[in-house]
Amino acid sequence: MNWMRALSDHYRAVRARDPEGKLALVFDIDGTILDTRFLVAHVLRAYDREHGTRWFREFKATDVDAHEAHIDALLRDQGLSVAERQKIASWYDAHRLNYAAVREAHRPFRGVLEVIRWFQLQPNTVVALVTGRSESRREETLDLLNALGEQHRVHFSRELLFMRGHDAASVVEMKVTGLRQVQAAGHCVVAVVDNELQNLWAIASADPEQQILLLHADTLFETPRALPERNSPHAPERASVVRGNDYDLTELIREADLADRVQFCWADIESRATLAYFLASDVHWGALCVRREPEHGTLAVGRSERLLDEQRTDALSLDEALTMFRRRGRAAKMILTERGMLGEVLGLVRKHGFGDRDLWFSAAIDIMGESEVAAVAKVHPAARRGVQGNFLAPLCLGLPDEAERLVRRIREWGVNHVTVSWTSHGPHEAIARLASFGLEVDVDDVEDLEALLQVVLLMPKAVTSNFNFPKWSYFGQTGRVPSSIATSAITSALST
């Protein structure tokens, strides 16, 4: 079974048994949260720089296939003499725990911080760290982890970091001691994630009722992989682990888990087919890119450059789209593409009787200027009035004071929403800063399920996507759909 799905199932089962209880997940650090291959490669390249050698000039983290404490085999593979290997190993051991090297070189495994963020968002749930690192490295460890976790909104607290003291007999015994300390603080431990099997066996021995899910981070570890349970001094007869090395959010988080997290908006409704899929879903908001039809001058929806010849007969006018939205009680995000069309759009909105809470006007700032925002606010004071904010994203990173000045100005106009692209540079920081400036943030260009889950964990106001996710119960179809199928689909959607 996928280890993230196993974790999701087990957490749900424990929470169902104790809806109000204090739960905890316990993570190791090195080889579990932090990918130590980057440290090994960094230190070996530093050896070259200091000694004027070229042994590791092209060496990358992906070339590391040995535990960070035992690089003998790795050095043998480089074709080095015994004397050179000994010299490098000695220098490596003296420098691998250097604070500057550790801070510079460590990287988290892909997805692990998002997994931790998910559990930190759950009610009455904490993530504790139990590590074989020495107590003397507490401040360094907290600084490093919290610097890495910042953009993911992950924070590790001093009270939930359990480290190896000077009197600890072994790392294995320290793991059990750390587990007991977490439990003594009143937490029911749901799962332990560690890259060393012998540590998991020790946890299993301390959990005779086998209530704790044992998750083996199958990365680089010292414990022999082939160690049979019956031959391990720490493994009870019934102990078992679930292995994995991919922190896959799509296996951990389910569609139903997100219902109250953020608001979803269905992107690029541009034809009867895409409208039908939207109406068949549970998504409340739908995005209509408003354009002017060149032949007749009427307002239509969809990006004209994306409409293929065979799709044009399936195209929607804005009037027809709003009719269907209103009939099904959906909310409309209207993206204006030209100046001069706002008056007509407001007229259609008035015709169909939309309430302010179901209206969202958005455009580039040269289209949705001060006068346009004022015009919307006058007739729909509670509607969302937004601008496309990709020009703000780089400012949030490089010139945050200038970004704040511009946001203050457009807020004075009456803008209350901003849309940023997930594909822009530094979206994590841009989302956080724009929200701190007082704007509601919508994130668009979210093209796959993993990206959507990553965005949701940042807690913006809304996420705009086409929901083309086969793992979910509904998904968008943005390819070519024959008009006969589209007509049938929309008839079915409107009749239910």
Secondary structure, 3 states (H helix, E strand, C coil): CCHHHHHHHHHHHHHHHCCCCCEEEEECCECCCEECHHHHHHHHHHHHHHHCCCCCCCCCHHHCCCCCCCCHHHHHCCCCCHHHHHHHHHHHHHHCCCHHHHHHHCEECCCHHHHHHHHHHCCCEEEEEEEEEEHHHHHHHHHHHHHHHHHHCCCCCHHHEEEECCCCCCHHHHHHHHHHHHHHCCCEEEEEEECCHHHHHHHHHCCCCCCCEEEEECCCCCCCCCCCHHHCCCCCCCCCCEEECCCCHHHHCCHHHHCCCCEEEECCCCEHHHHHHHHCCCCCEEEEEEEECCCCCCEEECCHHHCCHHHHHHECEHHHHHHHHHHCCCEEEEEECCCCCHHHHHHHHHHHCCCHHHEEEEECCCCCCHHHHHHHHHHCCCCEEEEECCCHHHHHHHCHHHHHHHHHHHHHHCCCEEEEECCCCCHHHHHHHHHHCCCEEEEEEECCHHHHHHHHHCCCCEEEECCCCCCCCCCCCCCCCCHHHHHHHHHHHHHC
